[in-house]
Amino acid sequence: MADTVHGRMLSKNCNPLHRYKTLLDKLPAGYIFDGEIVALDETGRPQFNDLLFSRREPTYIPFDVLVADGEDVRGLPLKERRAILDKVVRRYGLERTEQFFGEGRPLFSAVCKLDLEGIVAKRLEDVYSPETKWFKTLKSGIFAESR
């Protein structure tokens, strides 16, 4: 999580990520995002080991906004938060994630074929919750589901 209101970046376990201070400095003030730090290869695919061993520059990709211009927006439905996030991403030139709507099986199949880590599934009407359901791909082609 990147918190530009309080000037910090935290892991999902709320541990400070001082190593990525330069990423925080690139984010707009007055916002708190939920996102991922990744290292992208030349094709734009995230490479976890490149991030782990600092072989590529890290990139922060926000996929949700919790506070916008100092206002808590977690109570808004995802559809409205994504509209806010899309404006912020364009205005500040941030990386972004793509949204997919409808049946998730074809998307999950494509994620497996591309050997990506997984997908996060949210309903457009849901308010923000850190307890989001996500699906992680495994090398065997099956998946692990978590909350």
Chimera marker file (.cmm) of the C-alpha trace (Angstrom):
<marker_set name="trace">
<marker id="1" x="0.000" y="0.000" z="0.000" r="1" g="1" b="0" radius="0.5"/>
<marker id="2" x="1.320" y="3.428" z="-0.872" r="1" g="1" b="0" radius="0.5"/>
<marker id="3" x="0.269" y="6.157" z="1.529" r="1" g="1" b="0" radius="0.5"/>
<marker id="4" x="1.135" y="9.604" z="0.264" r="1" g="1" b="0" radius="0.5"/>
<marker id="5" x="-0.964" y="11.211" z="2.987" r="1" g="1" b="0" radius="0.5"/>
<marker id="6" x="1.418" y="10.039" z="5.692" r="1" g="1" b="0" radius="0.5"/>
<marker id="7" x="4.446" y="9.575" z="3.405" r="1" g="1" b="0" radius="0.5"/>
<marker id="8" x="4.950" y="5.828" z="3.687" r="1" g="1" b="0" radius="0.5"/>
<marker id="9" x="4.729" y="2.608" z="1.750" r="1" g="1" b="0" radius="0.5"/>
<marker id="10" x="3.588" y="-0.525" z="3.591" r="1" g="1" b="0" radius="0.5"/>
<marker id="11" x="3.488" y="-4.225" z="2.786" r="1" g="1" b="0" radius="0.5"/>
<marker id="12" x="0.227" y="-6.153" z="3.084" r="1" g="1" b="0" radius="0.5"/>
<marker id="13" x="1.384" y="-7.015" z="6.616" r="1" g="1" b="0" radius="0.5"/>
<marker id="14" x="1.804" y="-3.275" z="7.355" r="1" g="1" b="0" radius="0.5"/>
<marker id="15" x="5.603" y="-3.448" z="7.395" r="1" g="1" b="0" radius="0.5"/>
<marker id="16" x="7.354" y="-0.282" z="6.143" r="1" g="1" b="0" radius="0.5"/>
<marker id="17" x="8.979" y="-0.616" z="2.711" r="1" g="1" b="0" radius="0.5"/>
<marker id="18" x="11.783" y="1.916" z="3.055" r="1" g="1" b="0" radius="0.5"/>
<marker id="19" x="13.618" y="0.259" z="0.150" r="1" g="1" b="0" radius="0.5"/>
<marker id="20" x="11.019" y="1.702" z="-2.249" r="1" g="1" b="0" radius="0.5"/>
<marker id="21" x="10.996" y="5.313" z="-1.040" r="1" g="1" b="0" radius="0.5"/>
<marker id="22" x="11.794" y="6.523" z="-4.582" r="1" g="1" b="0" radius="0.5"/>
<marker id="23" x="8.529" y="4.971" z="-5.807" r="1" g="1" b="0" radius="0.5"/>
<marker id="24" x="6.574" y="6.778" z="-3.101" r="1" g="1" b="0" radius="0.5"/>
<marker id="25" x="8.156" y="10.075" z="-4.136" r="1" g="1" b="0" radius="0.5"/>
<marker id="26" x="6.670" y="9.628" z="-7.648" r="1" g="1" b="0" radius="0.5"/>
<marker id="27" x="3.087" y="9.290" z="-6.365" r="1" g="1" b="0" radius="0.5"/>
<marker id="28" x="0.754" y="12.266" z="-5.933" r="1" g="1" b="0" radius="0.5"/>
<marker id="29" x="0.335" y="13.748" z="-2.453" r="1" g="1" b="0" radius="0.5"/>
<marker id="30" x="-2.994" y="13.313" z="-0.695" r="1" g="1" b="0" radius="0.5"/>
<marker id="31" x="-3.648" y="9.767" z="-1.932" r="1" g="1" b="0" radius="0.5"/>
<marker id="32" x="-3.540" y="6.274" z="-0.491" r="1" g="1" b="0" radius="0.5"/>
<marker id="33" x="-3.436" y="3.456" z="-3.030" r="1" g="1" b="0" radius="0.5"/>
<marker id="34" x="-3.639" y="-0.302" z="-2.891" r="1" g="1" b="0" radius="0.5"/>
<marker id="35" x="-1.284" y="-1.775" z="-5.450" r="1" g="1" b="0" radius="0.5"/>
<marker id="36" x="1.757" y="-3.866" z="-6.241" r="1" g="1" b="0" radius="0.5"/>
<marker id="37" x="5.452" y="-3.226" z="-6.585" r="1" g="1" b="0" radius="0.5"/>
<marker id="38" x="6.739" y="-5.146" z="-9.586" r="1" g="1" b="0" radius="0.5"/>
<marker id="39" x="9.765" y="-5.382" z="-11.852" r="1" g="1" b="0" radius="0.5"/>
<marker id="40" x="8.632" y="-5.462" z="-15.475" r="1" g="1" b="0" radius="0.5"/>
<marker id="41" x="10.637" y="-7.229" z="-18.168" r="1" g="1" b="0" radius="0.5"/>
<marker id="42" x="11.059" y="-5.930" z="-21.719" r="1" g="1" b="0" radius="0.5"/>
<marker id="43" x="7.636" y="-7.321" z="-22.682" r="1" g="1" b="0" radius="0.5"/>
<marker id="44" x="5.894" y="-5.653" z="-19.718" r="1" g="1" b="0" radius="0.5"/>
<marker id="45" x="5.449" y="-8.866" z="-17.728" r="1" g="1" b="0" radius="0.5"/>
<marker id="46" x="6.202" y="-8.797" z="-14.010" r="1" g="1" b="0" radius="0.5"/>
<marker id="47" x="9.243" y="-10.831" z="-12.969" r="1" g="1" b="0" radius="0.5"/>
<marker id="48" x="9.263" y="-11.540" z="-9.232" r="1" g="1" b="0" radius="0.5"/>
<marker id="49" x="12.904" y="-12.659" z="-9.050" r="1" g="1" b="0" radius="0.5"/>
<marker id="50" x="14.018" y="-9.500" z="-10.843" r="1" g="1" b="0" radius="0.5"/>
<marker id="51" x="12.279" y="-7.495" z="-8.127" r="1" g="1" b="0" radius="0.5"/>
<marker id="52" x="13.595" y="-9.707" z="-5.326" r="1" g="1" b="0" radius="0.5"/>
<marker id="53" x="17.198" y="-9.481" z="-6.493" r="1" g="1" b="0" radius="0.5"/>
<marker id="54" x="17.005" y="-5.855" z="-7.725" r="1" g="1" b="0" radius="0.5"/>
<marker id="55" x="17.827" y="-6.832" z="-11.316" r="1" g="1" b="0" radius="0.5"/>
<marker id="56" x="15.321" y="-4.349" z="-12.746" r="1" g="1" b="0" radius="0.5"/>
<marker id="57" x="13.905" y="-1.046" z="-11.594" r="1" g="1" b="0" radius="0.5"/>
<marker id="58" x="10.805" y="-1.454" z="-9.438" r="1" g="1" b="0" radius="0.5"/>
<marker id="59" x="7.490" y="-0.018" z="-10.593" r="1" g="1" b="0" radius="0.5"/>
<marker id="60" x="4.451" y="0.699" z="-8.460" r="1" g="1" b="0" radius="0.5"/>
<marker id="61" x="1.121" y="-0.203" z="-10.056" r="1" g="1" b="0" radius="0.5"/>
<marker id="62" x="-1.948" y="1.018" z="-8.150" r="1" g="1" b="0" radius="0.5"/>
<marker id="63" x="-5.108" y="-1.018" z="-8.657" r="1" g="1" b="0" radius="0.5"/>
<marker id="64" x="-7.352" y="0.699" z="-6.125" r="1" g="1" b="0" radius="0.5"/>
<marker id="65" x="-7.577" y="4.059" z="-4.362" r="1" g="1" b="0" radius="0.5"/>
<marker id="66" x="-8.508" y="4.357" z="-0.673" r="1" g="1" b="0" radius="0.5"/>
<marker id="67" x="-7.993" y="8.097" z="-0.140" r="1" g="1" b="0" radius="0.5"/>
<marker id="68" x="-8.277" y="10.686" z="-2.930" r="1" g="1" b="0" radius="0.5"/>
<marker id="69" x="-7.288" y="14.317" z="-2.366" r="1" g="1" b="0" radius="0.5"/>
<marker id="70" x="-7.326" y="13.600" z="1.372" r="1" g="1" b="0" radius="0.5"/>
<marker id="71" x="-10.876" y="12.160" z="1.298" r="1" g="1" b="0" radius="0.5"/>
<marker id="72" x="-11.567" y="8.558" z="2.372" r="1" g="1" b="0" radius="0.5"/>
<marker id="73" x="-13.237" y="6.826" z="-0.599" r="1" g="1" b="0" radius="0.5"/>
<marker id="74" x="-13.204" y="3.244" z="0.714" r="1" g="1" b="0" radius="0.5"/>
<marker id="75" x="-16.992" y="3.372" z="1.195" r="1" g="1" b="0" radius="0.5"/>
<marker id="76" x="-17.572" y="4.009" z="-2.504" r="1" g="1" b="0" radius="0.5"/>
<marker id="77" x="-18.269" y="1.072" z="-4.832" r="1" g="1" b="0" radius="0.5"/>
<marker id="78" x="-15.294" y="-0.238" z="-6.823" r="1" g="1" b="0" radius="0.5"/>
<marker id="79" x="-16.779" y="1.197" z="-10.029" r="1" g="1" b="0" radius="0.5"/>
<marker id="80" x="-16.513" y="4.736" z="-8.601" r="1" g="1" b="0" radius="0.5"/>
<marker id="81" x="-13.083" y="4.170" z="-7.055" r="1" g="1" b="0" radius="0.5"/>
<marker id="82" x="-11.768" y="2.881" z="-10.396" r="1" g="1" b="0" radius="0.5"/>
<marker id="83" x="-13.105" y="5.991" z="-12.142" r="1" g="1" b="0" radius="0.5"/>
<marker id="84" x="-11.178" y="8.123" z="-9.628" r="1" g="1" b="0" radius="0.5"/>
<marker id="85" x="-8.077" y="5.960" z="-10.047" r="1" g="1" b="0" radius="0.5"/>
<marker id="86" x="-8.247" y="6.166" z="-13.851" r="1" g="1" b="0" radius="0.5"/>
<marker id="87" x="-8.238" y="9.985" z="-13.662" r="1" g="1" b="0" radius="0.5"/>
<marker id="88" x="-5.304" y="10.014" z="-11.230" r="1" g="1" b="0" radius="0.5"/>
<marker id="89" x="-3.334" y="7.514" z="-13.350" r="1" g="1" b="0" radius="0.5"/>
<marker id="90" x="-3.785" y="9.672" z="-16.462" r="1" g="1" b="0" radius="0.5"/>
<marker id="91" x="-3.085" y="12.945" z="-14.666" r="1" g="1" b="0" radius="0.5"/>
<marker id="92" x="0.150" y="11.743" z="-13.047" r="1" g="1" b="0" radius="0.5"/>
<marker id="93" x="1.343" y="9.247" z="-15.673" r="1" g="1" b="0" radius="0.5"/>
<marker id="94" x="1.209" y="6.221" z="-13.382" r="1" g="1" b="0" radius="0.5"/>
<marker id="95" x="1.205" y="2.598" z="-14.530" r="1" g="1" b="0" radius="0.5"/>
<marker id="96" x="-2.197" y="0.956" z="-14.511" r="1" g="1" b="0" radius="0.5"/>
<marker id="97" x="-3.897" y="-2.395" z="-14.519" r="1" g="1" b="0" radius="0.5"/>
<marker id="98" x="-6.524" y="-3.429" z="-17.023" r="1" g="1" b="0" radius="0.5"/>
<marker id="99" x="-10.051" y="-4.293" z="-15.970" r="1" g="1" b="0" radius="0.5"/>
<marker id="100" x="-11.862" y="-7.307" z="-17.365" r="1" g="1" b="0" radius="0.5"/>
<marker id="101" x="-15.596" y="-7.834" z="-17.044" r="1" g="1" b="0" radius="0.5"/>
<marker id="102" x="-17.754" y="-10.921" z="-17.253" r="1" g="1" b="0" radius="0.5"/>
<marker id="103" x="-16.817" y="-14.577" z="-17.056" r="1" g="1" b="0" radius="0.5"/>
<marker id="104" x="-13.422" y="-15.025" z="-15.391" r="1" g="1" b="0" radius="0.5"/>
<marker id="105" x="-12.503" y="-18.491" z="-16.662" r="1" g="1" b="0" radius="0.5"/>
<marker id="106" x="-11.065" y="-17.333" z="-20.033" r="1" g="1" b="0" radius="0.5"/>
<marker id="107" x="-9.030" y="-14.654" z="-18.256" r="1" g="1" b="0" radius="0.5"/>
<marker id="108" x="-7.752" y="-17.151" z="-15.700" r="1" g="1" b="0" radius="0.5"/>
<marker id="109" x="-6.809" y="-19.559" z="-18.494" r="1" g="1" b="0" radius="0.5"/>
<marker id="110" x="-4.858" y="-16.793" z="-20.262" r="1" g="1" b="0" radius="0.5"/>
<marker id="111" x="-3.075" y="-15.879" z="-17.014" r="1" g="1" b="0" radius="0.5"/>
<marker id="112" x="-2.034" y="-19.524" z="-16.589" r="1" g="1" b="0" radius="0.5"/>
<marker id="113" x="-0.770" y="-19.746" z="-20.193" r="1" g="1" b="0" radius="0.5"/>
<marker id="114" x="1.254" y="-16.541" z="-19.757" r="1" g="1" b="0" radius="0.5"/>
<marker id="115" x="2.701" y="-17.923" z="-16.493" r="1" g="1" b="0" radius="0.5"/>
<marker id="116" x="1.569" y="-14.861" z="-14.543" r="1" g="1" b="0" radius="0.5"/>
<marker id="117" x="1.037" y="-14.983" z="-10.804" r="1" g="1" b="0" radius="0.5"/>
<marker id="118" x="-2.723" y="-14.584" z="-10.683" r="1" g="1" b="0" radius="0.5"/>
<marker id="119" x="-5.772" y="-12.345" z="-10.766" r="1" g="1" b="0" radius="0.5"/>
<marker id="120" x="-7.785" y="-10.397" z="-8.249" r="1" g="1" b="0" radius="0.5"/>
<marker id="121" x="-11.564" y="-10.684" z="-8.558" r="1" g="1" b="0" radius="0.5"/>
<marker id="122" x="-13.790" y="-7.906" z="-7.239" r="1" g="1" b="0" radius="0.5"/>
<marker id="123" x="-17.410" y="-6.973" z="-7.821" r="1" g="1" b="0" radius="0.5"/>
<marker id="124" x="-18.063" y="-3.464" z="-9.166" r="1" g="1" b="0" radius="0.5"/>
<marker id="125" x="-20.576" y="-2.709" z="-6.414" r="1" g="1" b="0" radius="0.5"/>
<marker id="126" x="-18.246" y="-3.696" z="-3.547" r="1" g="1" b="0" radius="0.5"/>
<marker id="127" x="-16.787" y="-1.156" z="-1.141" r="1" g="1" b="0" radius="0.5"/>
<marker id="128" x="-13.071" y="-1.468" z="-0.368" r="1" g="1" b="0" radius="0.5"/>
<marker id="129" x="-12.006" y="-4.377" z="1.780" r="1" g="1" b="0" radius="0.5"/>
<marker id="130" x="-8.492" y="-5.747" z="2.249" r="1" g="1" b="0" radius="0.5"/>
<marker id="131" x="-10.159" y="-9.186" z="2.380" r="1" g="1" b="0" radius="0.5"/>
<marker id="132" x="-10.508" y="-9.435" z="-1.407" r="1" g="1" b="0" radius="0.5"/>
<marker id="133" x="-10.754" y="-12.833" z="-3.061" r="1" g="1" b="0" radius="0.5"/>
<marker id="134" x="-7.811" y="-13.544" z="-5.333" r="1" g="1" b="0" radius="0.5"/>
<marker id="135" x="-6.713" y="-16.494" z="-7.414" r="1" g="1" b="0" radius="0.5"/>
<marker id="136" x="-3.086" y="-17.485" z="-7.731" r="1" g="1" b="0" radius="0.5"/>
<marker id="137" x="-1.912" y="-19.660" z="-10.578" r="1" g="1" b="0" radius="0.5"/>
<marker id="138" x="0.367" y="-22.587" z="-9.898" r="1" g="1" b="0" radius="0.5"/>
<marker id="139" x="2.814" y="-24.270" z="-12.286" r="1" g="1" b="0" radius="0.5"/>
<marker id="140" x="0.552" y="-27.332" z="-12.397" r="1" g="1" b="0" radius="0.5"/>
<marker id="141" x="-2.204" y="-25.262" z="-14.021" r="1" g="1" b="0" radius="0.5"/>
<marker id="142" x="-4.473" y="-25.504" z="-10.989" r="1" g="1" b="0" radius="0.5"/>
<marker id="143" x="-5.133" y="-22.596" z="-8.722" r="1" g="1" b="0" radius="0.5"/>
<marker id="144" x="-5.114" y="-21.676" z="-5.074" r="1" g="1" b="0" radius="0.5"/>
<marker id="145" x="-7.913" y="-19.482" z="-3.801" r="1" g="1" b="0" radius="0.5"/>
<marker id="146" x="-7.416" y="-17.096" z="-0.923" r="1" g="1" b="0" radius="0.5"/>
<marker id="147" x="-9.234" y="-14.336" z="0.908" r="1" g="1" b="0" radius="0.5"/>
<link id1="1" id2="2" r="1" g="1" b="0" radius="0.2"/>
<link id1="2" id2="3" r="1" g="1" b="0" radius="0.2"/>
<link id1="3" id2="4" r="1" g="1" b="0" radius="0.2"/>
<link id1="4" id2="5" r="1" g="1" b="0" radius="0.2"/>
<link id1="5" id2="6" r="1" g="1" b="0" radius="0.2"/>
<link id1="6" id2="7" r="1" g="1" b="0" radius="0.2"/>
<link id1="7" id2="8" r="1" g="1" b="0" radius="0.2"/>
<link id1="8" id2="9" r="1" g="1" b="0" radius="0.2"/>
<link id1="9" id2="10" r="1" g="1" b="0" radius="0.2"/>
<link id1="10" id2="11" r="1" g="1" b="0" radius="0.2"/>
<link id1="11" id2="12" r="1" g="1" b="0" radius="0.2"/>
<link id1="12" id2="13" r="1" g="1" b="0" radius="0.2"/>
<link id1="13" id2="14" r="1" g="1" b="0" radius="0.2"/>
<link id1="14" id2="15" r="1" g="1" b="0" radius="0.2"/>
<link id1="15" id2="16" r="1" g="1" b="0" radius="0.2"/>
<link id1="16" id2="17" r="1" g="1" b="0" radius="0.2"/>
<link id1="17" id2="18" r="1" g="1" b="0" radius="0.2"/>
<link id1="18" id2="19" r="1" g="1" b="0" radius="0.2"/>
<link id1="19" id2="20" r="1" g="1" b="0" radius="0.2"/>
<link id1="20" id2="21" r="1" g="1" b="0" radius="0.2"/>
<link id1="21" id2="22" r="1" g="1" b="0" radius="0.2"/>
<link id1="22" id2="23" r="1" g="1" b="0" radius="0.2"/>
<link id1="23" id2="24" r="1" g="1" b="0" radius="0.2"/>
<link id1="24" id2="25" r="1" g="1" b="0" radius="0.2"/>
<link id1="25" id2="26" r="1" g="1" b="0" radius="0.2"/>
<link id1="26" id2="27" r="1" g="1" b="0" radius="0.2"/>
<link id1="27" id2="28" r="1" g="1" b="0" radius="0.2"/>
<link id1="28" id2="29" r="1" g="1" b="0" radius="0.2"/>
<link id1="29" id2="30" r="1" g="1" b="0" radius="0.2"/>
<link id1="30" id2="31" r="1" g="1" b="0" radius="0.2"/>
<link id1="31" id2="32" r="1" g="1" b="0" radius="0.2"/>
<link id1="32" id2="33" r="1" g="1" b="0" radius="0.2"/>
<link id1="33" id2="34" r="1" g="1" b="0" radius="0.2"/>
<link id1="34" id2="35" r="1" g="1" b="0" radius="0.2"/>
<link id1="35" id2="36" r="1" g="1" b="0" radius="0.2"/>
<link id1="36" id2="37" r="1" g="1" b="0" radius="0.2"/>
<link id1="37" id2="38" r="1" g="1" b="0" radius="0.2"/>
<link id1="38" id2="39" r="1" g="1" b="0" radius="0.2"/>
<link id1="39" id2="40" r="1" g="1" b="0" radius="0.2"/>
<link id1="40" id2="41" r="1" g="1" b="0" radius="0.2"/>
<link id1="41" id2="42" r="1" g="1" b="0" radius="0.2"/>
<link id1="42" id2="43" r="1" g="1" b="0" radius="0.2"/>
<link id1="43" id2="44" r="1" g="1" b="0" radius="0.2"/>
<link id1="44" id2="45" r="1" g="1" b="0" radius="0.2"/>
<link id1="45" id2="46" r="1" g="1" b="0" radius="0.2"/>
<link id1="46" id2="47" r="1" g="1" b="0" radius="0.2"/>
<link id1="47" id2="48" r="1" g="1" b="0" radius="0.2"/>
<link id1="48" id2="49" r="1" g="1" b="0" radius="0.2"/>
<link id1="49" id2="50" r="1" g="1" b="0" radius="0.2"/>
<link id1="50" id2="51" r="1" g="1" b="0" radius="0.2"/>
<link id1="51" id2="52" r="1" g="1" b="0" radius="0.2"/>
<link id1="52" id2="53" r="1" g="1" b="0" radius="0.2"/>
<link id1="53" id2="54" r="1" g="1" b="0" radius="0.2"/>
<link id1="54" id2="55" r="1" g="1" b="0" radius="0.2"/>
<link id1="55" id2="56" r="1" g="1" b="0" radius="0.2"/>
<link id1="56" id2="57" r="1" g="1" b="0" radius="0.2"/>
<link id1="57" id2="58" r="1" g="1" b="0" radius="0.2"/>
<link id1="58" id2="59" r="1" g="1" b="0" radius="0.2"/>
<link id1="59" id2="60" r="1" g="1" b="0" radius="0.2"/>
<link id1="60" id2="61" r="1" g="1" b="0" radius="0.2"/>
<link id1="61" id2="62" r="1" g="1" b="0" radius="0.2"/>
<link id1="62" id2="63" r="1" g="1" b="0" radius="0.2"/>
<link id1="63" id2="64" r="1" g="1" b="0" radius="0.2"/>
<link id1="64" id2="65" r="1" g="1" b="0" radius="0.2"/>
<link id1="65" id2="66" r="1" g="1" b="0" radius="0.2"/>
<link id1="66" id2="67" r="1" g="1" b="0" radius="0.2"/>
<link id1="67" id2="68" r="1" g="1" b="0" radius="0.2"/>
<link id1="68" id2="69" r="1" g="1" b="0" radius="0.2"/>
<link id1="69" id2="70" r="1" g="1" b="0" radius="0.2"/>
<link id1="70" id2="71" r="1" g="1" b="0" radius="0.2"/>
<link id1="71" id2="72" r="1" g="1" b="0" radius="0.2"/>
<link id1="72" id2="73" r="1" g="1" b="0" radius="0.2"/>
<link id1="73" id2="74" r="1" g="1" b="0" radius="0.2"/>
<link id1="74" id2="75" r="1" g="1" b="0" radius="0.2"/>
<link id1="75" id2="76" r="1" g="1" b="0" radius="0.2"/>
<link id1="76" id2="77" r="1" g="1" b="0" radius="0.2"/>
<link id1="77" id2="78" r="1" g="1" b="0" radius="0.2"/>
<link id1="78" id2="79" r="1" g="1" b="0" radius="0.2"/>
<link id1="79" id2="80" r="1" g="1" b="0" radius="0.2"/>
<link id1="80" id2="81" r="1" g="1" b="0" radius="0.2"/>
<link id1="81" id2="82" r="1" g="1" b="0" radius="0.2"/>
<link id1="82" id2="83" r="1" g="1" b="0" radius="0.2"/>
<link id1="83" id2="84" r="1" g="1" b="0" radius="0.2"/>
<link id1="84" id2="85" r="1" g="1" b="0" radius="0.2"/>
<link id1="85" id2="86" r="1" g="1" b="0" radius="0.2"/>
<link id1="86" id2="87" r="1" g="1" b="0" radius="0.2"/>
<link id1="87" id2="88" r="1" g="1" b="0" radius="0.2"/>
<link id1="88" id2="89" r="1" g="1" b="0" radius="0.2"/>
<link id1="89" id2="90" r="1" g="1" b="0" radius="0.2"/>
<link id1="90" id2="91" r="1" g="1" b="0" radius="0.2"/>
<link id1="91" id2="92" r="1" g="1" b="0" radius="0.2"/>
<link id1="92" id2="93" r="1" g="1" b="0" radius="0.2"/>
<link id1="93" id2="94" r="1" g="1" b="0" radius="0.2"/>
<link id1="94" id2="95" r="1" g="1" b="0" radius="0.2"/>
<link id1="95" id2="96" r="1" g="1" b="0" radius="0.2"/>
<link id1="96" id2="97" r="1" g="1" b="0" radius="0.2"/>
<link id1="97" id2="98" r="1" g="1" b="0" radius="0.2"/>
<link id1="98" id2="99" r="1" g="1" b="0" radius="0.2"/>
<link id1="99" id2="100" r="1" g="1" b="0" radius="0.2"/>
<link id1="100" id2="101" r="1" g="1" b="0" radius="0.2"/>
<link id1="101" id2="102" r="1" g="1" b="0" radius="0.2"/>
<link id1="102" id2="103" r="1" g="1" b="0" radius="0.2"/>
<link id1="103" id2="104" r="1" g="1" b="0" radius="0.2"/>
<link id1="104" id2="105" r="1" g="1" b="0" radius="0.2"/>
<link id1="105" id2="106" r="1" g="1" b="0" radius="0.2"/>
<link id1="106" id2="107" r="1" g="1" b="0" radius="0.2"/>
<link id1="107" id2="108" r="1" g="1" b="0" radius="0.2"/>
<link id1="108" id2="109" r="1" g="1" b="0" radius="0.2"/>
<link id1="109" id2="110" r="1" g="1" b="0" radius="0.2"/>
<link id1="110" id2="111" r="1" g="1" b="0" radius="0.2"/>
<link id1="111" id2="112" r="1" g="1" b="0" radius="0.2"/>
<link id1="112" id2="113" r="1" g="1" b="0" radius="0.2"/>
<link id1="113" id2="114" r="1" g="1" b="0" radius="0.2"/>
<link id1="114" id2="115" r="1" g="1" b="0" radius="0.2"/>
<link id1="115" id2="116" r="1" g="1" b="0" radius="0.2"/>
<link id1="116" id2="117" r="1" g="1" b="0" radius="0.2"/>
<link id1="117" id2="118" r="1" g="1" b="0" radius="0.2"/>
<link id1="118" id2="119" r="1" g="1" b="0" radius="0.2"/>
<link id1="119" id2="120" r="1" g="1" b="0" radius="0.2"/>
<link id1="120" id2="121" r="1" g="1" b="0" radius="0.2"/>
<link id1="121" id2="122" r="1" g="1" b="0" radius="0.2"/>
<link id1="122" id2="123" r="1" g="1" b="0" radius="0.2"/>
<link id1="123" id2="124" r="1" g="1" b="0" radius="0.2"/>
<link id1="124" id2="125" r="1" g="1" b="0" radius="0.2"/>
<link id1="125" id2="126" r="1" g="1" b="0" radius="0.2"/>
<link id1="126" id2="127" r="1" g="1" b="0" radius="0.2"/>
<link id1="127" id2="128" r="1" g="1" b="0" radius="0.2"/>
<link id1="128" id2="129" r="1" g="1" b="0" radius="0.2"/>
<link id1="129" id2="130" r="1" g="1" b="0" radius="0.2"/>
<link id1="130" id2="131" r="1" g="1" b="0" radius="0.2"/>
<link id1="131" id2="132" r="1" g="1" b="0" radius="0.2"/>
<link id1="132" id2="133" r="1" g="1" b="0" radius="0.2"/>
<link id1="133" id2="134" r="1" g="1" b="0" radius="0.2"/>
<link id1="134" id2="135" r="1" g="1" b="0" radius="0.2"/>
<link id1="135" id2="136" r="1" g="1" b="0" radius="0.2"/>
<link id1="136" id2="137" r="1" g="1" b="0" radius="0.2"/>
<link id1="137" id2="138" r="1" g="1" b="0" radius="0.2"/>
<link id1="138" id2="139" r="1" g="1" b="0" radius="0.2"/>
<link id1="139" id2="140" r="1" g="1" b="0" radius="0.2"/>
<link id1="140" id2="141" r="1" g="1" b="0" radius="0.2"/>
<link id1="141" id2="142" r="1" g="1" b="0" radius="0.2"/>
<link id1="142" id2="143" r="1" g="1" b="0" radius="0.2"/>
<link id1="143" id2="144" r="1" g="1" b="0" radius="0.2"/>
<link id1="144" id2="145" r="1" g="1" b="0" radius="0.2"/>
<link id1="145" id2="146" r="1" g="1" b="0" radius="0.2"/>
<link id1="146" id2="147" r="1" g="1" b="0" radius="0.2"/>
</marker_set>
